[in-house]
Amino acid sequence: MKNFIREVFTHVLENPVFDEILIEKYFSKDYVQFVDHQQLHYKEFVLHIKKLKEKISEQKIEIIHYAENGNVIFTHHLVESLLKDGSIAKHKVLAEFTIQHGTIIQCDELTLLLEGSLSEKNLGSEV
C-alpha cells in the first residue's frame, strides 16, 4: 500500500496540473477527509485540490514513516510547497488512509505548519 499512496502523492498532489480524472482514479466518490477540525467530502476535496493547484507551483512530499494494517495505511510525511508568490511553506502531516475497492474512502489527517507564513497554516484543508 505504500506504493499506492506514493502514486497518489505523485499523480494527484505533486502533479502541478489539476486533473479530476486522476482524483477519480484514486479517491472514492464516497470519500471523506477529516483534516484539522474540518470535514471534506469528495466534492469539497476536489475543490481543495483545485485550490492547491491555483496557489502552488511545485510540491514535494517525503514519506518519513508509514505503517500498514489491513486496508489502512498511516503516513508521517513532510510536504514542501513552493507557492506561486515565491514563498515556501513546509508542513508535517500525520495521515491515516482507509482503502476500499482500490480507492481511498477516508483520510484522517493532522497538519502542522513548520515553516512559512501563518496564512498557509490551513493549506491542508483550504477550499
DRENTORKOL-3810 file (N, C-alpha, C; in nm, 4 decimals):
REM DRENTORKOL-3810
@n.u->0.0814; n.v->-0.1202; n.w->0.0000; ca.u->0.0000; ca.v->0.0000; ca.w->0.0000; c.u->0.0856; c.v->0.1265; c.w->0.0000
@n.u->0.2100; n.v->0.1163; n.w->0.0472; ca.u->0.2971; ca.v->0.2340; ca.w->0.0436; c.u->0.3130; c.v->0.2821; c.w->-0.1002
@n.u->0.3283; n.v->0.1895; n.w->-0.1940; ca.u->0.3433; ca.v->0.2277; ca.w->-0.3345; c.u->0.2173; c.v->0.2969; c.w->-0.3865
@n.u->0.1008; n.v->0.2490; n.w->-0.3428; ca.u->-0.0265; ca.v->0.3108; ca.w->-0.3832; c.u->-0.0327; c.v->0.4559; c.w->-0.3339
@n.u->-0.0008; n.v->0.4776; n.w->-0.2070; ca.u->-0.0046; ca.v->0.6129; ca.w->-0.1506; c.u->0.1008; c.v->0.7015; c.w->-0.2180
@n.u->0.2171; n.v->0.6437; n.w->-0.2460; ca.u->0.3211; ca.v->0.7207; ca.w->-0.3165; c.u->0.2697; c.v->0.7645; c.w->-0.4539
@n.u->0.1976; n.v->0.6752; n.w->-0.5238; ca.u->0.1366; ca.v->0.7096; ca.w->-0.6535; c.u->0.0378; c.v->0.8253; c.w->-0.6380
@n.u->-0.0447; n.v->0.8190; n.w->-0.5351; ca.u->-0.1423; ca.v->0.9255; ca.w->-0.5094; c.u->-0.0690; c.v->1.0582; c.w->-0.4888
@n.u->0.0342; n.v->1.0558; n.w->-0.4063; ca.u->0.1103; ca.v->1.1776; ca.w->-0.3809; c.u->0.1705; c.v->1.2318; c.w->-0.5115
@n.u->0.2282; n.v->1.1426; n.w->-0.5917; ca.u->0.2933; ca.v->1.1841; ca.w->-0.7162; c.u->0.1938; c.v->1.2343; c.w->-0.8197
@n.u->0.0887; n.v->1.1558; n.w->-0.8455; ca.u->-0.0030; ca.v->1.1873; ca.w->-0.9553; c.u->-0.1069; c.v->1.2937; c.w->-0.9221
@n.u->-0.1475; n.v->1.3022; n.w->-0.7969; ca.u->-0.2530; ca.v->1.3978; ca.w->-0.7608; c.u->-0.1958; c.v->1.5229; c.w->-0.6953
@n.u->-0.1061; n.v->1.5068; n.w->-0.5983; ca.u->-0.0591; ca.v->1.6228; ca.w->-0.5223; c.u->0.0646; c.v->1.6891; c.w->-0.5815
@n.u->0.1663; n.v->1.6121; n.w->-0.6143; ca.u->0.2891; ca.v->1.6717; ca.w->-0.6680; c.u->0.2716; c.v->1.7170; c.w->-0.8130
@n.u->0.1784; n.v->1.6572; n.w->-0.8838; ca.u->0.1486; ca.v->1.6963; ca.w->-1.0215; c.u->0.0973; c.v->1.8406; c.w->-1.0213
@n.u->0.1605; n.v->1.9315; n.w->-1.0951; ca.u->0.1165; ca.v->2.0717; ca.w->-1.0932; c.u->-0.0154; c.v->2.0960; c.w->-1.1670
@n.u->-0.0645; n.v->1.9957; n.w->-1.2385; ca.u->-0.1859; ca.v->2.0110; ca.w->-1.3188; c.u->-0.3056; c.v->1.9533; c.w->-1.2434
@n.u->-0.4145; n.v->2.0295; n.w->-1.2395; ca.u->-0.5391; ca.v->1.9792; ca.w->-1.1814; c.u->-0.6009; c.v->1.8818; c.w->-1.2805
@n.u->-0.6220; n.v->1.7577; n.w->-1.2370; ca.u->-0.6768; ca.v->1.6539; ca.w->-1.3245; c.u->-0.7791; c.v->1.5725; c.w->-1.2458
@n.u->-0.9056; n.v->1.6054; n.w->-1.2662; ca.u->-1.0114; ca.v->1.5390; ca.w->-1.1894; c.u->-1.0193; c.v->1.3898; c.w->-1.2205
@n.u->-0.9787; n.v->1.3498; n.w->-1.3402; ca.u->-0.9793; ca.v->1.2068; ca.w->-1.3755; c.u->-0.8818; c.v->1.1305; c.w->-1.2862
@n.u->-0.7669; n.v->1.1899; n.w->-1.2559; ca.u->-0.6721; ca.v->1.1254; ca.w->-1.1647; c.u->-0.7285; c.v->1.1182; c.w->-1.0232
@n.u->-0.7983; n.v->1.2225; n.w->-0.9821; ca.u->-0.8604; ca.v->1.2191; ca.w->-0.8489; c.u->-0.9606; c.v->1.1045; c.w->-0.8427
@n.u->-1.0433; n.v->1.0905; n.w->-0.9462; ca.u->-1.1429; ca.v->0.9827; ca.w->-0.9517; c.u->-1.0779; c.v->0.8447; c.w->-0.9517
@n.u->-0.9591; n.v->0.8351; n.w->-1.0075; ca.u->-0.8879; ca.v->0.7066; ca.w->-1.0128; c.u->-0.8481; c.v->0.6594; c.w->-0.8727
@n.u->-0.8098; n.v->0.7525; n.w->-0.7867; ca.u->-0.7553; ca.v->0.7175; ca.w->-0.6562; c.u->-0.8511; c.v->0.7371; c.w->-0.5386
@n.u->-0.9567; n.v->0.8179; n.w->-0.5570; ca.u->-1.0456; ca.v->0.8506; ca.w->-0.4457; c.u->-1.1893; c.v->0.8109; c.w->-0.4767
@n.u->-1.2518; n.v->0.7435; n.w->-0.3809; ca.u->-1.3917; ca.v->0.7031; ca.w->-0.3929; c.u->-1.4818; c.v->0.8261; c.w->-0.3967
@n.u->-1.5932; n.v->0.8159; n.w->-0.4666; ca.u->-1.6936; ca.v->0.9242; ca.w->-0.4663; c.u->-1.7540; c.v->0.9408; c.w->-0.3266
@n.u->-1.7373; n.v->0.8390; n.w->-0.2407; ca.u->-1.7847; ca.v->0.8443; ca.w->-0.1024; c.u->-1.6757; c.v->0.8936; c.w->-0.0066
@n.u->-1.5678; n.v->0.9429; n.w->-0.0620; ca.u->-1.4519; ca.v->0.9866; ca.w->0.0167; c.u->-1.4891; c.v->1.0939; c.w->0.1183
@n.u->-1.4319; n.v->1.0799; n.w->0.2391; ca.u->-1.4448; ca.v->1.1796; ca.w->0.3448; c.u->-1.3062; c.v->1.2020; c.w->0.4030
@n.u->-1.2707; n.v->1.3289; n.w->0.4195; ca.u->-1.1423; ca.v->1.3635; ca.w->0.4806; c.u->-1.1679; c.v->1.4480; c.w->0.6035
@n.u->-1.1091; n.v->1.4064; n.w->0.7144; ca.u->-1.1126; ca.v->1.4832; ca.w->0.8376; c.u->-0.9736; c.v->1.5436; c.w->0.8514
@n.u->-0.9655; n.v->1.6763; n.w->0.8457; ca.u->-0.8342; ca.v->1.7418; ca.w->0.8499; c.u->-0.8441; c.v->1.8699; c.w->0.9314
@n.u->-0.7663; n.v->1.8731; n.w->1.0395; ca.u->-0.7561; ca.v->1.9934; ca.w->1.1222; c.u->-0.8925; c.v->2.0540; c.w->1.1559
@n.u->-0.9790; n.v->1.9751; n.w->1.2122; ca.u->-1.1129; ca.v->2.0173; ca.w->1.2554; c.u->-1.2065; c.v->2.0518; c.w->1.1395
@n.u->-1.1734; n.v->2.0105; n.w->1.0189; ca.u->-1.2578; ca.v->2.0302; ca.w->0.9017; c.u->-1.2985; c.v->1.8930; c.w->0.8491
@n.u->-1.4111; n.v->1.8881; n.w->0.7841; ca.u->-1.4554; ca.v->1.7655; ca.w->0.7178; c.u->-1.4822; c.v->1.7992; c.w->0.5713
@n.u->-1.4124; n.v->1.7288; n.w->0.4837; ca.u->-1.4301; ca.v->1.7491; ca.w->0.3404; c.u->-1.4864; c.v->1.6207; c.w->0.2800
@n.u->-1.5964; n.v->1.6333; n.w->0.2090; ca.u->-1.6484; ca.v->1.5201; ca.w->0.1318; c.u->-1.5861; c.v->1.5270; c.w->-0.0071
@n.u->-1.6137; n.v->1.4294; n.w->-0.0907; ca.u->-1.5478; ca.v->1.4181; ca.w->-0.2198; c.u->-1.5501; c.v->1.5496; c.w->-0.2979
@n.u->-1.6659; n.v->1.6128; n.w->-0.3114; ca.u->-1.6751; ca.v->1.7359; ca.w->-0.3914; c.u->-1.5907; c.v->1.8485; c.w->-0.3321
@n.u->-1.5910; n.v->1.8619; n.w->-0.1986; ca.u->-1.5072; ca.v->1.9636; ca.w->-0.1348; c.u->-1.3595; c.v->1.9300; c.w->-0.1508
@n.u->-1.3286; n.v->1.8006; n.w->-0.1456; ca.u->-1.1898; ca.v->1.7584; ca.w->-0.1635; c.u->-1.1402; c.v->1.7943; c.w->-0.3038
@n.u->-1.2235; n.v->1.7735; n.w->-0.4043; ca.u->-1.1869; ca.v->1.8104; ca.w->-0.5415; c.u->-1.1612; c.v->1.9613; c.w->-0.5485
@n.u->-1.2465; n.v->2.0406; n.w->-0.4849; ca.u->-1.2265; ca.v->2.1858; ca.w->-0.4813; c.u->-1.0974; c.v->2.2216; c.w->-0.4069
@n.u->-1.0673; n.v->2.1460; n.w->-0.3022; ca.u->-0.9431; ca.v->2.1660; ca.w->-0.2271; c.u->-0.8215; c.v->2.1436; c.w->-0.3168
@n.u->-0.8222; n.v->2.0355; n.w->-0.3924; ca.u->-0.7101; ca.v->2.0065; ca.w->-0.4830; c.u->-0.6998; c.v->2.1168; c.w->-0.5892
@n.u->-0.8125; n.v->2.1598; n.w->-0.6409; ca.u->-0.8123; ca.v->2.2673; ca.w->-0.7404; c.u->-0.7523; c.v->2.3952; c.w->-0.6816
@n.u->-0.7884; n.v->2.4270; n.w->-0.5582; ca.u->-0.7359; ca.v->2.5454; ca.w->-0.4899; c.u->-0.5846; c.v->2.5346; c.w->-0.4717
@n.u->-0.5376; n.v->2.4140; n.w->-0.4357; ca.u->-0.3933; ca.v->2.3941; ca.w->-0.4207; c.u->-0.3208; c.v->2.4227; c.w->-0.5518
@n.u->-0.3763; n.v->2.3751; n.w->-0.6621; ca.u->-0.3127; ca.v->2.3949; ca.w->-0.7927; c.u->-0.3105; c.v->2.5434; c.w->-0.8307
@n.u->-0.4087; n.v->2.6195; n.w->-0.7840; ca.u->-0.4123; ca.v->2.7634; ca.w->-0.8103; c.u->-0.3059; c.v->2.8384; c.w->-0.7300
@n.u->-0.2722; n.v->2.7876; n.w->-0.6101; ca.u->-0.1800; ca.v->2.8569; ca.w->-0.5205; c.u->-0.0357; c.v->2.8086; c.w->-0.5293
@n.u->-0.0165; n.v->2.6815; n.w->-0.5659; ca.u->0.1148; ca.v->2.6185; ca.w->-0.5547; c.u->0.1713; c.v->2.5887; c.w->-0.6932
@n.u->0.2977; n.v->2.6260; n.w->-0.7121; ca.u->0.3609; ca.v->2.5947; ca.w->-0.8407; c.u->0.4355; c.v->2.4624; c.w->-0.8362
@n.u->0.4829; n.v->2.4234; n.w->-0.7174; ca.u->0.5552; ca.v->2.2959; ca.w->-0.7045; c.u->0.5372; c.v->2.2420; c.w->-0.5641
@n.u->0.5185; n.v->2.1103; n.w->-0.5551; ca.u->0.5009; ca.v->2.0469; ca.w->-0.4244; c.u->0.5813; c.v->1.9180; c.w->-0.4211
@n.u->0.6532; n.v->1.8975; n.w->-0.3100; ca.u->0.7316; ca.v->1.7755; ca.w->-0.2903; c.u->0.6865; c.v->1.7111; c.w->-0.1600
@n.u->0.6660; n.v->1.5793; n.w->-0.1652; ca.u->0.6211; ca.v->1.5064; ca.w->-0.0466; c.u->0.7210; c.v->1.3953; c.w->-0.0174
@n.u->0.7673; n.v->1.3933; n.w->0.1071; ca.u->0.8617; ca.v->1.2911; ca.w->0.1520; c.u->0.7962; c.v->1.2084; c.w->0.2620
@n.u->0.7823; n.v->1.0786; n.w->0.2378; ca.u->0.7283; ca.v->0.9893; ca.w->0.3414; c.u->0.8413; c.v->0.9576; c.w->0.4388
@n.u->0.8224; n.v->0.9961; n.w->0.5644; ca.u->0.9219; ca.v->0.9717; ca.w->0.6691; c.u->0.9026; c.v->0.8320; c.w->0.7277
@n.u->0.7782; n.v->0.8015; n.w->0.7667; ca.u->0.7431; ca.v->0.6705; ca.w->0.8226; c.u->0.6050; c.v->0.6319; c.w->0.7728
@n.u->0.5798; n.v->0.5027; n.w->0.7734; ca.u->0.4465; ca.v->0.4538; ca.w->0.7392; c.u->0.4240; c.v->0.3218; c.w->0.8126
@n.u->0.2970; n.v->0.2892; n.w->0.8305; ca.u->0.2583; ca.v->0.1623; ca.w->0.8919; c.u->0.1314; c.v->0.1156; c.w->0.8226
@n.u->0.1234; n.v->-0.0137; n.w->0.7997; ca.u->0.0068; ca.v->-0.0720; ca.w->0.7332; c.u->-0.0604; c.v->-0.1722; c.w->0.8254
@n.u->-0.1935; n.v->-0.1754; n.w->0.8177; ca.u->-0.2714; ca.v->-0.2739; ca.w->0.8922; c.u->-0.3984; c.v->-0.3011; c.w->0.8133
@n.u->-0.4055; n.v->-0.4155; n.w->0.7476; ca.u->-0.5220; ca.v->-0.4484; ca.w->0.6665; c.u->-0.5370; c.v->-0.3477; c.w->0.5533
@n.u->-0.6504; n.v->-0.2808; n.w->0.5487; ca.u->-0.6763; ca.v->-0.1840; ca.w->0.4411; c.u->-0.6477; c.v->-0.0397; c.w->0.4836
@n.u->-0.5680; n.v->-0.0244; n.w->0.5898; ca.u->-0.5340; ca.v->0.1080; ca.w->0.6411; c.u->-0.3835; c.v->0.1290; c.w->0.6324
@n.u->-0.3450; n.v->0.2482; n.w->0.5861; ca.u->-0.2042; ca.v->0.2874; ca.w->0.5889; c.u->-0.1944; c.v->0.4224; c.w->0.6571
@n.u->-0.0992; n.v->0.4301; n.w->0.7491; ca.u->-0.0714; ca.v->0.5531; ca.w->0.8225; c.u->0.0601; c.v->0.6082; c.w->0.7696
@n.u->0.0650; n.v->0.7384; n.w->0.7426; ca.u->0.1893; ca.v->0.8002; ca.w->0.6995; c.u->0.2230; c.v->0.9204; c.w->0.7861
@n.u->0.3503; n.v->0.9356; n.w->0.8087; ca.u->0.4069; ca.v->1.0588; ca.w->0.8635; c.u->0.4882; c.v->1.1122; c.w->0.7468
@n.u->0.4442; n.v->1.2252; n.w->0.6911; ca.u->0.5159; ca.v->1.2782; ca.w->0.5759; c.u->0.5352; c.v->1.4292; c.w->0.5863
@n.u->0.6348; n.v->1.4775; n.w->0.5134; ca.u->0.6642; ca.v->1.6196; ca.w->0.5070; c.u->0.6263; c.v->1.6700; c.w->0.3693
@n.u->0.5629; n.v->1.7868; n.w->0.3663; ca.u->0.5204; ca.v->1.8479; ca.w->0.2412; c.u->0.5873; c.v->1.9839; c.w->0.2299
@n.u->0.6610; n.v->2.0029; n.w->0.1211; ca.u->0.7215; ca.v->2.1327; ca.w->0.0927; c.u->0.6524; c.v->2.1898; c.w->-0.0300
@n.u->0.5954; n.v->2.3078; n.w->-0.0136; ca.u->0.5193; ca.v->2.3715; ca.w->-0.1211; c.u->0.5845; c.v->2.5033; c.w->-0.1602
@n.u->0.6119; n.v->2.5182; n.w->-0.2894; ca.u->0.6566; ca.v->2.6451; ca.w->-0.3446; c.u->0.5328; c.v->2.7137; c.w->-0.3995
@n.u->0.4936; n.v->2.8219; n.w->-0.3346; ca.u->0.3726; ca.v->2.8922; ca.w->-0.3766; c.u->0.4024; c.v->2.9819; c.w->-0.4962
@n.u->0.2983; n.v->3.0142; n.w->-0.5696; ca.u->0.3152; ca.v->3.0942; ca.w->-0.6910; c.u->0.3647; c.v->3.2349; c.w->-0.6618
@n.u->0.3526; n.v->3.2806; n.w->-0.5361; ca.u->0.4054; ca.v->3.4123; ca.w->-0.4996; c.u->0.5542; c.v->3.4060; c.w->-0.4648
@n.u->0.6137; n.v->3.2856; n.w->-0.4758; ca.u->0.7559; ca.v->3.2674; ca.w->-0.4490; c.u->0.7881; c.v->3.2238; c.w->-0.3076
@n.u->0.6913; n.v->3.2257; n.w->-0.2180; ca.u->0.7160; ca.v->3.1836; ca.w->-0.0801; c.u->0.7114; c.v->3.0308; c.w->-0.0686
@n.u->0.7641; n.v->2.9818; n.w->0.0424; ca.u->0.7683; ca.v->2.8377; ca.w->0.0683; c.u->0.6922; c.v->2.8085; c.w->0.1967
@n.u->0.6184; n.v->2.6992; n.w->0.1954; ca.u->0.5508; ca.v->2.6500; ca.w->0.3157; c.u->0.5909; c.v->2.5045; c.w->0.3345
@n.u->0.6223; n.v->2.4677; n.w->0.4584; ca.u->0.6543; ca.v->2.3287; ca.w->0.4907; c.u->0.5584; c.v->2.2821; c.w->0.5992
@n.u->0.5011; n.v->2.1638; n.w->0.5765; ca.u->0.4063; ca.v->2.1060; ca.w->0.6711; c.u->0.4490; c.v->1.9644; c.w->0.7102
@n.u->0.4261; n.v->1.9329; n.w->0.8344; ca.u->0.4372; ca.v->1.7952; ca.w->0.8831; c.u->0.2957; c.v->1.7401; c.w->0.8803
@n.u->0.2781; n.v->1.6199; n.w->0.8248; ca.u->0.1442; ca.v->1.5626; ca.w->0.8112; c.u->0.1424; c.v->1.4219; c.w->0.8698
@n.u->0.0427; n.v->1.3953; n.w->0.9517; ca.u->0.0139; ca.v->1.2610; ca.w->1.0020; c.u->-0.1209; c.v->1.2231; c.w->0.9426
@n.u->-0.1235; n.v->1.1152; n.w->0.8647; ca.u->-0.2465; ca.v->1.0804; ca.w->0.7931; c.u->-0.2731; c.v->0.9316; c.w->0.8001
@n.u->-0.3998; n.v->0.8984; n.w->0.8207; ca.u->-0.4451; ca.v->0.7597; ca.w->0.8213; c.u->-0.5438; c.v->0.7433; c.w->0.7057
@n.u->-0.5021; n.v->0.6652; n.w->0.6055; ca.u->-0.5829; ca.v->0.6428; ca.w->0.4858; c.u->-0.6514; c.v->0.5073; c.w->0.4941
@n.u->-0.7800; n.v->0.5034; n.w->0.4636; ca.u->-0.8535; ca.v->0.3775; ca.w->0.4542; c.u->-0.8831; c.v->0.3518; c.w->0.3070
@n.u->-0.8441; n.v->0.2342; n.w->0.2604; ca.u->-0.8595; ca.v->0.1986; ca.w->0.1195; c.u->-0.9653; c.v->0.0894; c.w->0.1074
@n.u->-1.0559; n.v->0.1093; n.w->0.0126; ca.u->-1.1637; ca.v->0.0128; ca.w->-0.0094; c.u->-1.1871; c.v->0.0014; c.w->-0.1596
@n.u->-1.1876; n.v->-0.1206; n.w->-0.2101; ca.u->-1.2109; ca.v->-0.1463; ca.w->-0.3526; c.u->-1.1142; c.v->-0.0679; c.w->-0.4419
@n.u->-0.9891; n.v->-0.0572; n.w->-0.3979; ca.u->-0.8858; ca.v->0.0052; ca.w->-0.4796; c.u->-0.8827; c.v->0.1565; c.w->-0.4800
@n.u->-0.9660; n.v->0.2209; n.w->-0.3967; ca.u->-0.9623; ca.v->0.3665; ca.w->-0.3862; c.u->-0.9628; c.v->0.4080; c.w->-0.2384
@n.u->-0.9199; n.v->0.5300; n.w->-0.2143; ca.u->-0.9195; ca.v->0.5832; ca.w->-0.0784; c.u->-1.0607; c.v->0.6292; c.w->-0.0456
@n.u->-1.1138; n.v->0.5768; n.w->0.0642; ca.u->-1.2503; ca.v->0.6107; ca.w->0.1046; c.u->-1.2508; c.v->0.7117; c.w->0.2200
@n.u->-1.1400; n.v->0.7147; n.w->0.2959; ca.u->-1.1346; ca.v->0.8062; ca.w->0.4093; c.u->-0.9905; c.v->0.8423; c.w->0.4411
@n.u->-0.9728; n.v->0.9641; n.w->0.4902; ca.u->-0.8432; ca.v->1.0086; ca.w->0.5410; c.u->-0.8670; c.v->1.0890; c.w->0.6674
@n.u->-0.7951; n.v->1.0536; n.w->0.7717; ca.u->-0.7981; ca.v->1.1278; ca.w->0.8972; c.u->-0.6594; c.v->1.1885; c.w->0.9111
@n.u->-0.6517; n.v->1.3216; n.w->0.9071; ca.u->-0.5223; ca.v->1.3886; ca.w->0.8895; c.u->-0.5042; c.v->1.5058; c.w->0.9839
@n.u->-0.3814; n.v->1.5214; n.w->1.0315; ca.u->-0.3409; ca.v->1.6400; ca.w->1.1076; c.u->-0.2240; c.v->1.7032; c.w->1.0340
@n.u->-0.2290; n.v->1.8343; n.w->1.0163; ca.u->-0.1185; ca.v->1.9050; ca.w->0.9528; c.u->-0.0643; c.v->2.0088; c.w->1.0494
@n.u->0.0653; n.v->2.0295; n.w->1.0425; ca.u->0.1317; ca.v->2.1280; ca.w->1.1280; c.u->0.2247; c.v->2.2103; c.w->1.0411
@n.u->0.2058; n.v->2.3407; n.w->1.0402; ca.u->0.2931; ca.v->2.4309; ca.w->0.9663; c.u->0.4279; c.v->2.4375; c.w->1.0374
@n.u->0.5332; n.v->2.3981; n.w->0.9668; ca.u->0.6684; ca.v->2.4021; ca.w->1.0221; c.u->0.7428; c.v->2.5279; c.w->0.9795
@n.u->0.7131; n.v->2.5745; n.w->0.8590; ca.u->0.7835; ca.v->2.6901; ca.w->0.8033; c.u->0.6912; c.v->2.7607; c.w->0.7051
@n.u->0.6961; n.v->2.8927; n.w->0.7068; ca.u->0.6157; ca.v->2.9694; ca.w->0.6129; c.u->0.5197; c.v->3.0632; c.w->0.6840
@n.u->0.4453; n.v->3.1361; n.w->0.6048; ca.u->0.3502; ca.v->3.2336; ca.w->0.6549; c.u->0.2361; c.v->3.1656; c.w->0.7303
@n.u->0.1913; n.v->3.2277; n.w->0.8381; ca.u->0.0775; ca.v->3.1741; ca.w->0.9133; c.u->-0.0474; c.v->3.1644; c.w->0.8266
@n.u->-0.0527; n.v->3.2425; n.w->0.7183; ca.u->-0.1680; ca.v->3.2351; ca.w->0.6284; c.u->-0.1746; c.v->3.1000; c.w->0.5566
@n.u->-0.0663; n.v->3.0234; n.w->0.5593; ca.u->-0.0631; ca.v->2.8910; ca.w->0.4953; c.u->-0.0844; c.v->2.7792; c.w->0.5972
@n.u->-0.1182; n.v->2.8157; n.w->0.7206; ca.u->-0.1412; ca.v->2.7162; ca.w->0.8262; c.u->-0.2456; c.v->2.6137; c.w->0.7852
@n.u->-0.3529; n.v->2.6575; n.w->0.7186; ca.u->-0.4625; ca.v->2.5681; ca.w->0.6823; c.u->-0.4563; c.v->2.5211; c.w->0.5361
@n.u->-0.3374; n.v->2.5193; n.w->0.4794; ca.u->-0.3213; ca.v->2.4771; ca.w->0.3401; c.u->-0.3733; c.v->2.3359; c.w->0.3192
@n.u->-0.3682; n.v->2.2527; n.w->0.4219; ca.u->-0.4151; ca.v->2.1144; ca.w->0.4109; c.u->-0.5666; c.v->2.0979; c.w->0.4064
@n.u->-0.6392; n.v->2.2060; n.w->0.4341; ca.u->-0.7860; ca.v->2.1950; ca.w->0.4344; c.u->-0.8543; c.v->2.3061; c.w->0.3569
@n.u->-0.7776; n.v->2.3939; n.w->0.2987; ca.u->-0.8340; ca.v->2.5099; ca.w->0.2281; c.u->-0.9155; c.v->2.4671; c.w->0.1061
@n.u->-1.0324; n.v->2.5290; n.w->0.0907; ca.u->-1.1191; ca.v->2.5007; ca.w->-0.0253; c.u->-1.1375; c.v->2.6280; c.w->-0.1051
END
